[in-house]
Amino acid sequence: NYELYISFPANYSNKDTIAYPVLYVLDGRQDFGWFTEKNKQLKGNGKIKDVIIVGVNSGMDFVSWGANRYYDYTPTQDTIHDRKFEKEAAQTYNLDYNMVKGRLNSGGAEKFLQTLKTEIIPIIEKNYKTNDSRGISGHSLGGLFAAYCLINYDGYFDKFGINSPSFWWNKEELLNQAISKFKDTKYWNIPKSKVFISVGAKEGDKMVPQMIQFSMNLEERNYQNIDSKWYVFDNETHSSVARLSLSKTLTELYGN
């Protein structure tokens, strides 16, 4: 089950024919409020265009949310890491290990992407005034999933916020897939798109070099139909960079 949190431009009205782009935000309950407030501020200052923001969330409590996102956002299965991460999560968040034991299963990204395409997004596009521009943004494992959507790109999304992507996943499998794709694909036959990629400088050697490697390989390809930018936030950790990266996602993907 998924919850949707929806924010509309201030001038949104059913009395006109204006349609708007939509940004789908992963980890919706956690990030939607910040996105919405920052959106109002940036729009009020004339820095960004009107956009509908949809937060997508699954899980009614902390444990179920963690387990659901872990499955939805990971592109491949890694059972060894599943069991290891259960123990680490229990220690980090002071949880009874029995609460999380056996709860984490990875490799559901393709199913989640299909759920977005066939169930969640059609609800939004049927009931609200949307145009054909769809964006997706995530942080951490959510950033990994946003990158997965780009690499397995069929033109469904045209804006990507790839923030603190967990490219370390399963021995950097998606990162290696991406680099191979960039090297082998001279002309990427996709609609005109924008990509913003970011990381905090203090996120460590499992995050920063991988993000830079991904970004530089994409940048060096110089695809004419992809506007890509990347940014390293000085002195920011995995936690502290989250809101900064979300704010810059809005200005880079929807800026005037």
N, C-alpha and C positions, 0 to 999 in steps of 0.2 A: 504494500500500500504506500502511496506517495501523497504528500501534502504539497499544494502549490500556494505560494505567496505572491500576490500580483500587485505591482505598482504602476500607475498610469501617469502620463504627462499631465501637467496642471490644466492644459487646455483640451484634454481629451473629451470628446462629446459625441453622442450618438446622433446629433442633429446635423453633422457635416459628413463629408466623404473622405476626410483625411485618414490615411493609414500610416502605421508606425512600424519601425523595426523592433525586433524583440531580442533581448539578451537573456538567455537562460543561465541562471547562477546555481552551481552545484553547492551542496551543503546549505540548502536554502534557509533553514531556520537560523543557522549561525551567522550567515553572511548577508541575508536579505535586508535586515534593518540598516546595516551600515551602508550597503549599496544604495538603498533608497534615500537616506539622508544626504549622502554625498552627491547623489544624482540631483537632488533638489538644489543643493548649494552650487554645484557646478553649472546647472542650467540657469539658476538665478543670476550668476555672474557672466552668462553668455558664452561659457567655454565649451559646452557640448550641445548636441542636437537632441531633440525629443526622442525618447526610447521607452518602450514598455519593458519592465524588468520582472522576470518570473523566477522566483526562488523555488528550487525543486528539492524536497527533503523526504527522507524515509527513516522511520524509527521513532517510537514514542518516548523512549528514554535513552540515556547515554549509551548503555550497552548495545541495545538494538540498533541505534543510529550508527555506532562504530562498526558493528558487524555488517550492516547493510551496505554502507559506503565502501567498506573493504572489499566486498564482493563486486559491487557495481562498477567500481572505478579501476579495477585491476584487469589487464587485458589477457593474462595467462594465469594458469594455476601453478602455485608453488606451495605444496603441502608442507614442506620442511619449514618454510618461513611462516606459514599459518600457525603451526604449533609453537614456534619460537616467539612469535609476536604476541600470542595469547599470554604467555608468561610475562613478557616485558610490559604489556598493557596493564596487567593486574598489579604489577609492582609500581608502575608509574602513577596510576590513578587510584592506588590503595583499594583495589577491589578484591573480593573473595575470588580466588582462582577458579573455584567451581562455577562461578557465575559466567565465566568466559570460556572455560574449557570446552573445546569442540565446537565453539560458536563461529569461528572465523574460517571462511572458505573463500578462496580467491578465484579469479578467472571469469567474472561475469560481465565484462565490459561489452561484449558483442550483444548479449541479451538486453542489457540496459540501453544500449544505443537503439536497438530495435523497439524497445518500450517507449523511448523518447519519440521516435519517428512515427510509430503506429498508434500510440495511445495518448501520451501526454501532450505533445505539441499539437496534434489535431484538435484537442479540446480548446486550446488557446486560439487557434486560427479559425475555428468554427464560431466561437462566441465573442471574439474581440476584433477590433479593427487593426489588423496586422498587414504589413506588406510582405514582400518575398525575401527580406533580409533577416536571417537568423544568426545570432551569435551565441557562443557558449563559453563560459568562464569557470575556472576552478583553481583551487590552491592545494598543494601537496599531492595526495592521491587524486584529487580533483583536477589538478594541473596535468597529471599523467593521463587522465581520461580525455581532457581537452586536446592534448597532443595526439592521443590515439585517434580522435575524431579527425584531426588534420591529416595524419599519415594515411588513414584509410578513407581518404576524402573522395566523395562522389558529388560534391557541389551542394550538399544539403545545408551546411552551414557556410557562412561567408565571413565570419568574424570569430577570432579565437583569442581568449585570454588564458595563457599558459603560465601560471604563476607557481613558483617553487615546485616544479614538476618532479615527481619521484622517479626519475629515470634510472635509479639504482635497481628498480624492480626486476626480479628474476634475471640477475646477472646482466643488467642493462639491455635486455632483449629489445624493447621498443626503441631505445636510442640507436642500437645497431641497425634495426630495421629502417629507421628514419634516415640515417646516414647513407645506407645502401640505396634507398629510394632517391635521395637527392643526387647521388652520384650517377645513378642509372637513368634518371629522368631529365632529359635536357629541356623538353617543353612539356609543362604540366598543363594539360588541357582541362582547366577548371575556371569557374567564374572569377571575376575580380574579387580579391579577398584581402582582409587585414589580419595580421597576426602580431600579438604583443606577448613577449616572453620576459619573465623576470625572476630574480632570486635575491635573497639577502646575502651580503658578503660574508656573514658569519654562520652560514648554514652548513659549512663543513665540506670535506672532500668527497662526500657521497652525493652532494647536490650541486655545488657551484661549478666544478669543471665540466660536469655532464651537461648542465644547462648552457654553458658557453660553447661547448662543442656542438651541440644541437643548433644553436643560434647562428654560429659562424658558418656551419655547413649549409644552412638554409640561405643565409645572406650571400655567400659566395656564388650560389647558383644564379642569383639575380633574376629570378623569374619575373617576367614583365607584368604578370597578373596578380602577384602577391606583394603586398606592402608589409614588410616585416620589420619590427623594431624590437630591440632587447635592452634590458637595463639591469644593472646590479646595484642594489641599494646598500650604500655604505653603512657599516656598523649595525646592521639589522640581522636578527636571528630568524629562525623558522617561524616562531610565534609573532615576534614584533613586526615582521615585514608584511604580514597578511593584509592588514587594512591599507597600508601604503600601496601595495601592489594592486589591490582592488580599485582604489581611487585612480591610479594611473591607467588601469585597464579601461575605465570609462573615457578618460581624455584621449587615449591613443586610438580607441576603436570608434568613438563617436564624437570626437572633437570637431569644433568649427574650424 
